[in-house]
Amino acid sequence: MSDGFSQSWVERVHDVIVRDDLSAVDGAWIVICTDPVTGFTSYSGPYAGGPAALAAIDWELGHQEAWPVEERLRFTPARLGGPQALGQVADPGSGGAAGAAR
């Protein structure tokens, strides 16, 4: 295997990984909110990217600083996929057939 081939292969793998990571960050995201006292769960969004969802969480957490720790709402950011994308959102590299079979 020549250095040119292995470098080219490494660059292609790198490009695929970076492209997938960027699409994950830039895609639609939601925030899952759970009340630890009642167990009630709600969702907000979609947000125009992961950073926007994290900013919303940060804003909400700032408003809860005076609350007792055990009563503070729990927030989780999550990628929002299309209606037929179950499984592919969790594993974007799974391909169409695996996602369609679920």
N, C-alpha and C positions, 0 to 999 in steps of 0.2 A: 504494500500500500504506500503510495507516494505521499509526501507531506502536503502537496496541493490538494489531493483528494480528501485526506483526513481533515484538513483545515476547512475545505468546502463543506464537508458533511457536518462538522461541528458548528459552522456558521448557520447552516440550514436548520439544525436542531435548535440552536439559540434563537433564531428568528421565529420559529414556530412557537416556542415557549413564551417569548416576549410578546408576540402578537396575541396569544391567548390570554396572557396576564393583563395586557392593556384593554382587551375587549371586556374582560371581567370587571375591571375597575371602572371603565367608561359606560358600561351598560346600566340598565335600570336596577335600582336597589330598593329594598323596603327595610323598615325597622320593626322588629318584633318586640312588643312590650308586654311583660308579664308582671302582674301584681303578686308579690310573694305571700301576702296575707290571704287573698281570696283565690289566687290561682287563675284569675281572669286574664286572658291573653287578647291583645289587640294588635293591629298592624297599621302602619302609616307609610305613605309613599304612593307612588314610586318617586324616588329621588333620582336626579340625573347623574348618577355615579356614586361609587363607594365613598369618596370624600364628602359628598353632600350628606349622605346618610350618617356618617361619623360626626359631622358638624351638628346635625340635629340631635344626635345622642348626647354630645357634649353639652349642648344648650340645655337639654332636659335635665341632665345630671347636675348642672349648675344650679337649677331651680330647686333641687332636692337636698341641698347641703344641710339645711336646717332640720330635715326629717330624721327620725331615728333610723339607724343603719338597717335594722331588720324590716323596716317598712318601705324602704326605697325601691322604686320600680326597677326591674331588670330589663336591659335593652340588648338586643342582638341584631346586628346588621346582617342582611341576607340578599344574595343576588336574586333578582326576579327574572324568571324565564318566561318564554311564551307558553300558551296553553298546552302545547304538545311537547314541551321540552323537559318533562319530568325525567330525572336521572341525568340528562345532559347538563343541567345547570350544576348539579353536584359534581359531575365528572365530565367536563367539557370535551375531553379527549375520547369519550366512549363511542363516538360515531353514531350515525343515524339508526342503524339496525338495532343496536342495544337499547337506545332510547325509545324506539318505536315498539319494542317488545314488552316494555313495562306497562 
